[in-house]
Amino acid sequence: MKREDIAYYYQPIVSAVTGKIRALEALMHVEMSMLKSPEDVLCLAKEEKCLHDLERITFFCAAEGYCRLRANGKVRGDELLFVNWYVSNQPIMAID
């Protein structure tokens, strides 16, 4: 599974008080015909023992996508970004 096989859509989370977008939730969209849902992707990644790789792809691609939205003026830039993923008990980044 490669980065280009997965896209992320950003679901706005709106304040019931102000009506302003307070956060965005990154939602995985699979660009592969044999996998129909994010659950299928997670199951395959777990079976193939590459769940940690998928978590890294999810974390970084979702953040990069948010940065592109911000750079293109599609979001204000002060919203929170929620990224959900299955926890593989491995760090996302190695700290030297």
CYANA upper distance limits for C-alpha pairs under 8 A (distance plus 0.5 A):
  1 MET  CA      5 ASP  CA      7.07
  2 LYS  CA      6 ILE  CA      7.91
  3 ARG  CA     57 ILE  CA      6.71
  3 ARG  CA     61 CYS  CA      8.10
  4 GLU  CA     31 GLU  CA      8.35
  5 ASP  CA     30 VAL  CA      6.77
  5 ASP  CA     31 GLU  CA      5.45
  5 ASP  CA     32 MET  CA      6.75
  6 ILE  CA     28 MET  CA      7.22
  6 ILE  CA     29 HIS  CA      6.33
  6 ILE  CA     30 VAL  CA      5.28
  6 ILE  CA     31 GLU  CA      6.03
  6 ILE  CA     32 MET  CA      8.48
  7 ALA  CA     28 MET  CA      6.47
  7 ALA  CA     29 HIS  CA      5.56
  7 ALA  CA     30 VAL  CA      6.82
  7 ALA  CA     31 GLU  CA      7.46
  8 TYR  CA     26 ALA  CA      6.29
  8 TYR  CA     27 LEU  CA      5.77
  8 TYR  CA     28 MET  CA      5.21
  8 TYR  CA     29 HIS  CA      6.18
  8 TYR  CA     61 CYS  CA      8.13
  8 TYR  CA     62 ALA  CA      6.69
  8 TYR  CA     65 GLY  CA      7.89
  9 TYR  CA     26 ALA  CA      6.17
  9 TYR  CA     27 LEU  CA      5.60
  9 TYR  CA     28 MET  CA      7.06
  9 TYR  CA     29 HIS  CA      7.50
 10 TYR  CA     24 LEU  CA      6.09
 10 TYR  CA     25 GLU  CA      5.89
 10 TYR  CA     26 ALA  CA      5.21
 10 TYR  CA     27 LEU  CA      6.58
 11 GLN  CA     24 LEU  CA      5.85
 11 GLN  CA     25 GLU  CA      5.56
 11 GLN  CA     26 ALA  CA      7.02
 11 GLN  CA     27 LEU  CA      7.54
 12 PRO  CA     21 ILE  CA      6.57
 12 PRO  CA     22 ARG  CA      8.11
 12 PRO  CA     23 ALA  CA      6.52
 12 PRO  CA     24 LEU  CA      5.05
 12 PRO  CA     25 GLU  CA      6.99
 13 ILE  CA     21 ILE  CA      6.17
 13 ILE  CA     22 ARG  CA      6.38
 13 ILE  CA     23 ALA  CA      5.55
 13 ILE  CA     24 LEU  CA      6.18
 13 ILE  CA     25 GLU  CA      7.71
 14 VAL  CA     19 GLY  CA      6.31
 14 VAL  CA     20 LYS  CA      6.02
 14 VAL  CA     21 ILE  CA      4.81
 14 VAL  CA     22 ARG  CA      6.07
 14 VAL  CA     23 ALA  CA      7.58
 15 SER  CA     19 GLY  CA      5.55
 15 SER  CA     20 LYS  CA      6.07
 15 SER  CA     21 ILE  CA      6.77
 15 SER  CA     22 ARG  CA      6.62
 21 ILE  CA     79 GLU  CA      7.52
 22 ARG  CA     78 ASP  CA      8.38
 22 ARG  CA     79 GLU  CA      5.60
 22 ARG  CA     80 LEU  CA      6.96
 23 ALA  CA     79 GLU  CA      5.04
 23 ALA  CA     80 LEU  CA      4.78
 23 ALA  CA     81 LEU  CA      6.16
 23 ALA  CA     82 PHE  CA      7.68
 24 LEU  CA     79 GLU  CA      7.23
 24 LEU  CA     80 LEU  CA      6.72
 24 LEU  CA     81 LEU  CA      5.51
 24 LEU  CA     82 PHE  CA      6.60
 25 GLU  CA     81 LEU  CA      6.35
 25 GLU  CA     82 PHE  CA      5.03
 25 GLU  CA     83 VAL  CA      6.65
 26 ALA  CA     62 ALA  CA      6.53
 26 ALA  CA     81 LEU  CA      7.70
 26 ALA  CA     82 PHE  CA      6.67
 26 ALA  CA     83 VAL  CA      5.96
 26 ALA  CA     84 ASN  CA      8.09
 27 LEU  CA     83 VAL  CA      8.26
 28 MET  CA     38 PRO  CA      6.67
 28 MET  CA     58 THR  CA      8.35
 29 HIS  CA     37 SER  CA      7.78
 29 HIS  CA     38 PRO  CA      7.26
 30 VAL  CA     35 LEU  CA      7.36
 30 VAL  CA     36 LYS  CA      7.50
 30 VAL  CA     37 SER  CA      7.03
 30 VAL  CA     38 PRO  CA      7.13
 30 VAL  CA     41 VAL  CA      8.21
 32 MET  CA     36 LYS  CA      8.05
 35 LEU  CA     40 ASP  CA      6.21
 35 LEU  CA     41 VAL  CA      6.94
 36 LYS  CA     40 ASP  CA      6.95
 37 SER  CA     41 VAL  CA      7.16
 38 PRO  CA     42 LEU  CA      6.71
 39 GLU  CA     43 CYS  CA      6.63
 40 ASP  CA     44 LEU  CA      6.64
 41 VAL  CA     45 ALA  CA      6.55
 42 LEU  CA     46 LYS  CA      6.59
 42 LEU  CA     51 LEU  CA      7.50
 42 LEU  CA     54 LEU  CA      8.44
 42 LEU  CA     86 TYR  CA      8.15
 43 CYS  CA     47 GLU  CA      6.68
 44 LEU  CA     48 GLU  CA      6.53
 45 ALA  CA     49 LYS  CA      6.40
 45 ALA  CA     50 CYS  CA      5.47
 45 ALA  CA     51 LEU  CA      5.24
 45 ALA  CA     54 LEU  CA      7.41
 46 LYS  CA     50 CYS  CA      6.66
 46 LYS  CA     51 LEU  CA      5.65
 50 CYS  CA     54 LEU  CA      6.99
 51 LEU  CA     55 GLU  CA      6.73
 51 LEU  CA     86 TYR  CA      8.39
 51 LEU  CA     88 SER  CA      7.04
 52 HIS  CA     56 ARG  CA      6.81
 52 HIS  CA     88 SER  CA      6.42
 52 HIS  CA     90 GLN  CA      7.31
 52 HIS  CA     92 ILE  CA      8.06
 53 ASP  CA     57 ILE  CA      6.73
 54 LEU  CA     58 THR  CA      6.53
 55 GLU  CA     59 PHE  CA      6.57
 55 GLU  CA     85 TRP  CA      6.79
 55 GLU  CA     86 TYR  CA      7.65
 55 GLU  CA     87 VAL  CA      8.28
 55 GLU  CA     92 ILE  CA      7.70
 56 ARG  CA     60 PHE  CA      6.58
 56 ARG  CA     92 ILE  CA      6.29
 57 ILE  CA     61 CYS  CA      6.18
 58 THR  CA     62 ALA  CA      6.29
 58 THR  CA     83 VAL  CA      8.23
 58 THR  CA     85 TRP  CA      7.94
 59 PHE  CA     63 ALA  CA      6.79
 59 PHE  CA     83 VAL  CA      7.21
 59 PHE  CA     92 ILE  CA      8.49
 60 PHE  CA     64 GLU  CA      6.51
 61 CYS  CA     65 GLY  CA      6.48
 62 ALA  CA     66 TYR  CA      6.76
 62 ALA  CA     83 VAL  CA      7.61
 63 ALA  CA     67 CYS  CA      6.77
 63 ALA  CA     81 LEU  CA      8.34
 64 GLU  CA     68 ARG  CA      6.81
 65 GLY  CA     69 LEU  CA      6.81
 66 TYR  CA     70 ARG  CA      6.73
 66 TYR  CA     81 LEU  CA      8.26
 67 CYS  CA     71 ALA  CA      6.55
 68 ARG  CA     72 ASN  CA      6.57
 69 LEU  CA     73 GLY  CA      6.74
 69 LEU  CA     74 LYS  CA      5.52
 69 LEU  CA     75 VAL  CA      6.43
 70 ARG  CA     74 LYS  CA      6.31
 70 ARG  CA     75 VAL  CA      5.66
 70 ARG  CA     76 ARG  CA      7.02
 70 ARG  CA     77 GLY  CA      6.10
 75 VAL  CA     79 GLU  CA      8.30
